[in-house]
Amino acid sequence: MRYNSEEKIFITKKHAILNSVALVQRAWRTKFKNYKAPKRNTIVKLAEKFNRTGSVDNLTRKNRKISQKRKDAKIVLEGVVSEKPDLSINEAAQVAGISHR
């Protein structure tokens, strides 16, 4: 199951306060009555992730290099959009000769 940020924060806070997987699961069942409690491994991994990164969100790579092809396509697309701002994304990509994705 995928948990949203609110649920991840709840799990992490409860684990930090209670320091027990079983008590976190019990607190989960009390708050979120219609959902299954997270598994032991999920709680432990989420707590470890928070201790390691300081966040419960999935972080992306920060130092990702942008290819020259992508930089060139961006420049061309900016020119097309500045000339014809009423074009849709697909139309602008077609005029620029690049993929709309």
KEKE-3310 file (N, C-alpha, C; in steps of 0.2 Angstrom, whole numbers, plus 5000, padded with zeros to 4 digits):
npx = (5004:5002:5007:5001:5008:5003:5000:5012:5019:5012:5014:5028:5030:5022:5030:5042:5038:5032:5040:5038:5033:5021:5013:5012:5005:4993:4989:4987:4976:4966:4965:4964:4952:4946:4956:4970:4982:4999:5013:5025:5038:5037:5035:5047:5056:5052:5054:5068:5072:5067:5076:5088:5087:5079:5067:5051:5046:5048:5063:5070:5084:5096:5107:5106:5112:5108:5105:5113:5105:5092:5093:5095:5083:5074:5077:5073:5060:5056:5057:5048:5036:5036:5034:5022:5011:4998:4998:4995:5002:5006:5005:5015:5026:5026:5029:5041:5048:5050:5048:5032:5033)
npy = (4994:5011:5026:5042:5058:5063:5051:5045:5054:5052:5039:5040:5049:5043:5031:5037:5042:5032:5021:5008:4995:4988:4996:5007:5002:4999:5012:5017:5009:5014:5027:5027:5019:5011:5006:4994:4991:4997:4986:4978:4979:4990:5001:5001:5003:5016:5024:5022:5028:5041:5045:5044:5053:5064:5066:5061:5060:5054:5056:5065:5063:5075:5081:5079:5078:5088:5084:5090:5089:5090:5103:5111:5108:5114:5128:5130:5127:5137:5148:5146:5146:5159:5166:5161:5161:5155:5142:5124:5112:5100:5105:5115:5107:5100:5110:5114:5102:5092:5079:5079:5075)
npz = (5000:4996:5005:5010:5013:5025:5032:5032:5040:5052:5055:5057:5068:5078:5080:5084:5097:5104:5102:5098:5087:5088:5095:5087:5076:5083:5087:5074:5069:5078:5073:5059:5055:5045:5037:5034:5046:5045:5040:5050:5044:5035:5044:5052:5041:5036:5048:5049:5037:5039:5050:5043:5032:5036:5031:5026:5013:4996:4989:4975:4964:4966:4959:4945:4928:4915:4898:4883:4872:4877:4883:4871:4864:4873:4872:4859:4860:4869:4861:4851:4858:4863:4851:4847:4858:4860:4856:4858:4869:4862:4849:4849:4852:4840:4830:4835:4832:4841:4854:4863:4875)
capx = (5000:5006:5004:5002:5013:5000:5000:5019:5021:5009:5018:5035:5029:5020:5036:5047:5035:5030:5046:5036:5029:5014:5009:5011:4999:4987:4987:4985:4969:4962:4964:4962:4948:4944:4962:4974:4988:5005:5017:5031:5044:5035:5036:5054:5060:5050:5058:5075:5072:5067:5082:5094:5086:5076:5061:5047:5045:5052:5067:5073:5091:5097:5113:5105:5114:5104:5108:5113:5099:5087:5094:5094:5075:5071:5078:5069:5053:5054:5056:5041:5030:5036:5031:5015:5009:4992:4998:4994:5009:5007:5006:5021:5031:5027:5032:5048:5051:5052:5042:5028:5034)
capy = (5000:5018:5030:5049:5062:5064:5045:5044:5058:5049:5033:5041:5052:5038:5027:5041:5043:5025:5016:5001:4994:4985:5002:5011:4998:5000:5019:5017:5006:5019:5033:5025:5013:5007:5004:4989:4994:4996:4980:4980:4981:4997:5006:5001:5006:5023:5027:5023:5033:5048:5046:5045:5059:5070:5067:5055:5060:5051:5062:5063:5064:5082:5083:5076:5082:5089:5083:5095:5089:5093:5110:5114:5108:5119:5134:5130:5127:5144:5153:5144:5148:5166:5168:5159:5159:5152:5135:5119:5109:5096:5109:5119:5102:5098:5115:5114:5096:5088:5075:5083:5072)
capz = (5000:4996:5010:5008:5017:5032:5035:5034:5046:5058:5057:5060:5074:5083:5081:5088:5103:5107:5101:5097:5081:5089:5098:5081:5073:5087:5086:5067:5069:5081:5069:5052:5057:5039:5033:5037:5049:5041:5042:5054:5040:5033:5050:5053:5035:5036:5053:5047:5031:5042:5053:5038:5027:5039:5027:5024:5006:4991:4986:4969:4963:4965:4954:4939:4923:4909:4892:4878:4867:4881:4883:4864:4863:4878:4869:4853:4862:4871:4855:4847:4863:4863:4845:4846:4864:4860:4854:4864:4870:4857:4843:4850:4851:4833:4827:4837:4830:4847:4857:4867:4882)
cpx = (5004:5003:5006:5006:5010:5001:5007:5021:5018:5013:5025:5035:5027:5026:5041:5044:5035:5036:5044:5031:5022:5010:5007:5005:4993:4984:4984:4977:4964:4960:4961:4958:4947:4950:4966:4980:4994:5009:5023:5037:5043:5037:5043:5058:5058:5054:5065:5076:5072:5073:5088:5093:5083:5069:5057:5045:5050:5056:5070:5081:5092:5102:5112:5108:5109:5107:5108:5107:5093:5087:5093:5086:5072:5071:5074:5062:5051:5053:5050:5035:5030:5033:5024:5012:5002:4992:4998:5001:5011:5009:5013:5027:5032:5030:5040:5052:5054:5046:5039:5029:5040)
cpy = (5006:5022:5037:5052:5062:5057:5043:5047:5055:5043:5035:5045:5047:5033:5030:5041:5037:5020:5009:5000:4992:4991:5006:5008:4999:5007:5020:5015:5010:5025:5032:5018:5008:5004:4999:4993:4992:4990:4983:4983:4988:5002:5007:5005:5014:5027:5028:5028:5040:5050:5048:5052:5065:5071:5061:5054:5056:5056:5060:5065:5072:5084:5079:5080:5082:5088:5089:5095:5092:5101:5114:5114:5113:5126:5135:5131:5134:5149:5152:5147:5156:5169:5167:5156:5155:5144:5130:5116:5104:5100:5112:5113:5100:5103:5115:5107:5092:5084:5080:5080:5075)
cpz = (5000:5001:5008:5013:5024:5035:5037:5040:5052:5060:5060:5067:5080:5085:5086:5096:5107:5107:5101:5091:5083:5092:5092:5077:5077:5086:5079:5066:5073:5077:5063:5053:5050:5035:5037:5040:5045:5044:5046:5050:5037:5038:5051:5047:5035:5042:5052:5041:5034:5046:5049:5034:5030:5035:5026:5017:5002:4988:4980:4969:4962:4960:4948:4933:4917:4903:4887:4874:4871:4881:4876:4863:4867:4875:4863:4855:4865:4866:4851:4852:4863:4857:4844:4853:4865:4858:4860:4864:4865:4850:4843:4849:4844:4829:4828:4834:4835:4850:4862:4875:4885)
residu = (MET:ARG:TYR:ASN:SER:GLU:GLU:LYS:ILE:PHE:ILE:THR:LYS:LYS:HIS:ALA:ILE:LEU:ASN:SER:VAL:ALA:LEU:VAL:GLN:ARG:ALA:TRP:ARG:THR:LYS:PHE:LYS:ASN:TYR:LYS:ALA:PRO:LYS:ARG:ASN:THR:ILE:VAL:LYS:LEU:ALA:GLU:LYS:PHE:ASN:ARG:THR:GLY:SER:VAL:ASP:ASN:LEU:THR:ARG:LYS:ASN:ARG:LYS:ILE:SER:GLN:LYS:ARG:LYS:ASP:ALA:LYS:ILE:VAL:LEU:GLU:GLY:VAL:VAL:SER:GLU:LYS:PRO:ASP:LEU:SER:ILE:ASN:GLU:ALA:ALA:GLN:VAL:ALA:GLY:ILE:SER:HIS:ARG)
# end
